[in-house]
Amino acid sequence: MKIGNPNPIADIIFAIVFSFIGFEFIYKRTTLVDALMASTKAFWEKFGYIPNYERGIFITRIMIPFMGVGFLMGGIFSLYRFVAYFLK
C-alpha cells in the first residue's frame, strides 16, 4: 500500500504535533471552552449583540472532543506512515 511520498522526518513531527493537540483537546477541553467563550463574548459585545452562552458552551463541549479525536487520528496515521517506512 503506497501512501504518498515517503518523508519520515515530516511524518514523525506531524505525529507528535497532532497527537499532542488531540490529547490537549480531549483532556483539557474545559480550559479551551472557557477561552473560546471569553473570546466570543468580547467579540460580540463590541457589536452590541448578546448571544446565548449556555447553548454555545453546550455545543462547544460536544465538538471539541470530536476535533481532538480527529487530530489524534491524524497523529496516529502519521506515526503509522513513519513506522511503515522503516519496516520496508
N, C-alpha and C positions, 0 to 999 in steps of 0.2 A: 504494500500500500504506500504510494508516494504522496506525500503531503507537502507541497511547495518546495522551495529551495532550502537545502539544509543550512542552517545557521545556528549552531549550538550555543554560541555566546548570547545571542539575542533571545533565544528560547529560554535559557536559564534566568536571564534578567527579567523577562516578562513573567516567567513562572513565579519568581519571588515577589515582584511588584503586585501582580494580580492576586496572588494568594493572600498577601498582606492586606490589600484593600478589601478583599472579600471577607476575611476574618474581622476586620475593623467594622465593616458594615453589619455583619451578623451579630457580633458580641458587644459593640458599643453603639447600638442604634439609638439609645435614649439620648446620649450626648449629641449625636448627629441630628436627631429630630428636634431637640431644643434649639440647636444652632440654626437649622433651616426655618423653624417657626419664628425665631427672633429676626432673622433677615427678611422674611416675608412681611412681618409686622412693620418693620422700619420702612420697607419699600412702599407698601400700600397706604400707610398712614400719611405719607407725603402727598398723596393724591386725594386724601380725604375719604378713602374707601375703607370700610372695616369688614374684613372677611370673617367667615365662620371658622374660628381656630380649632374648635373641637373636631369638626369634620376633617380639617386639614391634618391634625395630629393623628386621627384615626387612619386616614388613608396613607399617610407617610409611614406610620408604624407597620403597615402591611407591606408597602412597596420596598422599603429599604432592605429588609432581609432577602427579598427576591432579587434585588440588584446585587446584594452580596453573594448570593448563590451563583449568579451569572458570572461575576468576577472570579469567584473561586473555581468554577468550572473552566474558565479560560486559563487560569493558572495551572490547573491540573493537566489540561490539554497541552500547554507549553512544556510542562515537565515531562509528559509522555513523549513529545517530539524530541526533547533533549535526550531522554533515555534510549529511545528507539534509534537515534542517530549513532550512539556509541555501541549499541548492540549489533549493528550491521557487520 
